[in-house]
Amino acid sequence: MLQAIVFGGMEFSPLVVYFPIAFLLTALTRFVLHRLDWHDRIWKVAWFEVSLFVCYLALTVYLLGGR
């Protein structure tokens, strides 16, 4: 179960922490793909990046979320 994060007396969703982590992982993967010139092999780049973000978000929630 995901626990709320309390900061300054206000409660935040744990996704406030998980979203930037998933975004940074997606940006890092995108950077590596561009450096290796593999981005040309992706058919629909926008769909690939959105699905990559969703996969990284799911992985982040699984690893950092309480079981």
For each residue, the residues with C-beta under 8 A, 3 or more apart:
1: 66
2: 13 14 15 61 65 66
3: 14 66
4: 11 12 13 14
5: 11 12 13 14 16 17
6: 9 10 11 12
7: 10 12
8:
9: 6
10: 6 7
11: 4 5 6
12: 4 5 6 7 16
13: 2 4 5 16
14: 2 3 4 5 17 18 61 64 65
15: 2 18 19 61
16: 5 12 13 19
17: 5 14 20 21 64
18: 14 15 21 22 57 60 61 64 65
19: 15 16 22 23 57
20: 17 23 24
21: 17 18 24 25 56 60 64
22: 18 19 25 26 53 56 57 59 60
23: 19 20 26 27 53
24: 20 21 27 28
25: 21 22 28 29 56 60
26: 22 23 29 30 49 52 53 56
27: 23 24 30 31
28: 24 25 31 32
29: 25 26 32 33 52 56
30: 26 27 33 34 39 49 52
31: 27 28 34 35
32: 28 29 35 36
33: 29 30 36 38 39 42
34: 30 31 37 39
35: 31 32
36: 32 33
37: 34 40
38: 33 41 42
39: 30 33 34 42 45
40: 37
41: 38
42: 33 38 39 45 48
43: 48
44: 47 48
45: 39 42 48 49
46: 49 50
47: 44 50 51
48: 42 43 44 45 51 52
49: 26 30 45 46 52 53
50: 46 47 53 54
51: 47 48 54 55
52: 26 29 30 48 49 55 56
53: 22 23 26 49 50 56 57
54: 50 51 57 58
55: 51 52 58 59
56: 21 22 25 26 29 52 53 59 60
57: 18 19 22 53 54 60 61
58: 54 55 61 62
59: 22 55 56 62 63
60: 18 21 22 25 56 57 63 64
61: 2 14 15 18 57 58 64 65
62: 58 59 65
63: 59 60
64: 14 17 18 21 60 61
65: 2 14 18 61 62
66: 1 2 3
67:
